Amino acid sequence: MDKAVLRKQLQAVLLQMSSEKRLAKSKKACRNLIETEHFQKASTIMVYLSLPHEVNTSELVLCAWQMGKTVVAPRISWQQRHMIPVEIKTLDTGFSMEKGGLRNPVDGMPMPFNEIDVVITPGLGFDKNGNRLGRGGSYYDRFFTNKELKAVRCGFAFDEQFVDSVPIDESDVPMDMLVTDENVVYFNSKQ
């Protein structure tokens, strides 16, 4: 199966999920991630700002702040096709609304890559080898190639997005772990 076909299938699965079910599953996924050793020990986490059909990360962000962690989110540069990690201190203001409902931080101090401990990563699908199927822009794959970044790459999704196999190419960067509403799966030695 090619990426475009799998993307359509997984998008359909996400669109069929009721908002109540999505919220309940998001809370479970957030609790599962918060309980991991990587999250507990992290000083700085990078988290995506959820699109309407993704696992909602708001509870995760609020918990991180309560625990005294620094939270950064990706600021997307559409022209340069890359992400800049910037610190956020609120979920309410300081964002522009971009295509597809993406909240893009308009300000915030850039965070050095080497200070990020965990990157909580969205995707349409993840497989048992840690491969990730994104939305096709390769923003996260390019981000992960930065030599200064030593963070744990943590996929974050609903259990329905955990599939047997994701088609990959040479530019795809695998995850170190995946957290869903049902499981925490480690893919390599960063356990």
Summary of the structure (lengths in Angstrom):
residues: 191
radius of gyration: 15.4
end to end distance: 30.1
largest distance: 43.5
contacts: 575
relative contact order: 0.19
helix: 31%
strand: 25%
